[in-house]
Amino acid sequence: MTHLWVRAEQRQNEDRVGLTPDGAKALIHAGLRVTVEESRVRAIGIDGYRDAGCEIAPENSWPNAPKDAIIFGLKELPEDGTPLPHCHIMFGHAFKGQHSGRALLERFKAGGGTLYDLEYLVDETGRRVAAFGYWAGFAGAAVTLKAWAAQQHGKLCGPVGAYKNKDALLDELRSELNATNTPRPTAIVIGALGRVGTGASDLMEAMGVTVTKWDMAETASGGPFPEILDHNLFINCILAGPQTPVFVARNALTANRTLTVIGDVACDPDSDYNPVPVYDHATSWDAPVLRVADNPVLDVMAIDNLPSMLPLESSIDYAGQLLPSLLTLTDLTTGVWGRAKATFRTHLKDI
């Protein structure tokens, strides 16, 4: 019997989950065994999983799970260097040249386990079967606007947190923008046709911001793009790869520009393909922006778990997208899982 073990998230400010109680019930009905760890922070309470028929395990007990259990989480594991003998489903951030990713792959090699990276679960056409993109864009645009509003008061954006729902976020953000007594800024979104860009554009337009929407056609000529500097805000929503041009080069730091905030929702600062090489590390909920220039001012927002600001909506949305693939976990050799395993093995060869 295929055994899916849903672990508690151990990263700070991570309240999301990739499986709802209804989804768990569907998996059990399909013949899978489902264990769900208790969690003090998960946006969906444990009682729903218990009622769905899941086995309940103590928080963070996954290292002692049966060796044939498939461990399912979202964000990274504690960086303790221990070998990883299980199969893991999660966002590994290890296949695009990230320096921290090599250590993770070394742990899988040492333990003999397998990483089924959620970013690389794709269908026959290469399209991801599930993504948090919409809510990442939505929340990322909100924090970018918060940073701009803070600048109007001569301040740096303060800490952010999770919201009960999107309406609570919108109400707070609208009040902050109105308090600036300044016309709304202009924004450019690159990757506007994708899930991330759609979320970012929807948030901006809900706040009365004029949005210039670019996608592959507008960036095909290669960058950098001086047009970006003519907007107050730039939201990067592109999943970077070897073909991705540089959007904003380092010389923009001292250029004559209107741009004062970059929202790098894609957030891959330690990737070899970073299209926004004006900063070198992610930001956090406690310190949402990094000031990279003072004259003229330029702040970068690069939080890498943005959807967790809206953990309930983003969890329900993502879990619904992923469930059809989870229902095929009984066969890890073909389809979505076979392709993900092949991707993992290809990258493991370089270790």
Order of alpha helices (4+ residues) and beta strands (2+ residues): beta-alpha-beta-alpha-beta-beta-beta-alpha-beta-alpha-alpha-beta-alpha-beta-alpha-beta-beta-beta-beta-alpha-alpha
